[in-house]
Amino acid sequence: MAFDVASIPEIELVARYAPGARMAFMHPVKSRSAIRCAYFEHGVSTFALDTHEELAKILEATDGAPDLTLIVRLAVSAEGAAYSLSGKFGVETHDASALLLATRQATEGRMGVSFHVGSQCMRPTAFQAAMAQANRAIVRAGVLVDIVDVGGGFPSVYPGMVPPDMADYLDSIDRGFADMSVHEDTELWCEPGRALVAEASSILTKVELKKGDALYLNDGSYGSLFDAAHTKWPFPVKLFRNDGGEAVEVEGALKPYRFYGPTCDSLDHMPGPFWLPDDIREGDYVEIGMLGAYGVAMNTRFNGFGDAETVKVSDAPMASMFGLAGRMIRLPREQQDEERKVVRFSRPKGRAGKSRRKR
């Protein structure tokens, strides 16, 4: 078992719950103290980089350790991704030759390349295209790599987003790897995050106030709903009401709502639309699903909010890529569009029409 880690607290977390697990420090920019602590105190010897300066930093902080595994992060196209991750990290592939060569020469251990096609990638062929970009950089540099890390980006199901089958992504990666100029022992890595955990949790948040089409909740963008606020991410919702001490799901005609969180910041706003029954009221609970990725992990204590009770349940997620539930979360507008496609014939004229109307 191996984990991609980005900081010393994450390294400590993995060491606590999965002792002996392999870890790769894949953040391309790290402090010298973090590099030193990771290597000398936790035995982490795999580090990512995307500049000559970071390479020098890693070598100096580890006292020129001979057993380092060094991974060069490349910038690749993010076509097909709902959220691009290419702007902050990665050396452009056409500028990567010198860095790849310097990295190859810097370690007696292993060396590789990595990239990220972007979060929630809806196009499987994006992986194959990125691998082709990486291969061109490797060939230009004239180096052999021991590792090809295709990163993350594997998707989950959300309202209005129905990804292709996961097998399509694996097929694309297989084809891309087969076309790369690598040796027979080169390892193929990936860093699945969202696809693994999105289905694993949801939150139940309480309605404190209903104001027109706005619902004021006791969770928001400073809590578990960062993506709903800042990237306008759609999430599936259900309405529950306390009925004699039992939580009962409420159904009915749906209406689009927007959410506000509990803090005093006006940025604590989730525009949605979130489709819920139109008789929603104060004291009801809204279940927001598919929050296993970047839900609890983004929670803060701003304005003193953030308390939550964690409960283990066994019911199915609201949607699933792995057969645990349906593959689609249908939007009301999609339902309306389908209804519009139905061809309706006019009533027959004369006595036949009159007799039908009487029934």
Buried (B, 14 or more C-beta within 10 A) or exposed (E): EEBBBBBBEBBBEBBEEEEEEEBBBBBBBBEEEBBBBBBEEBEBBBBBBBBBEBBEBBBEBBEEBEEBBBBBBBBBBBBBBBBBBBEEBBBEBEEBBEBBBBBBEBBEBBBBBBBBBBBBBBBBBBBBBBBBBBBBBBEBBEBEBBBBBBBBBBBBBBBEBBBBEBEBBBBBBEBBBEEBEBEEEBEBBBBBBBBBBBBEBBBBBBBEEBEEEEBBBBBBBBBBBBBBBEEEBBBBBBBBBEEEEEEEEBEEEBBBBBBBBBBEBEEBBBEBBBBBBEEBEEEBBBBBBBBBBBBBEBBEEBBEBBEBEEEEEEEEBBBBBEEEBBEEBBBBEEEEEEEEEEEEEEEEEEEEEEEEEEE
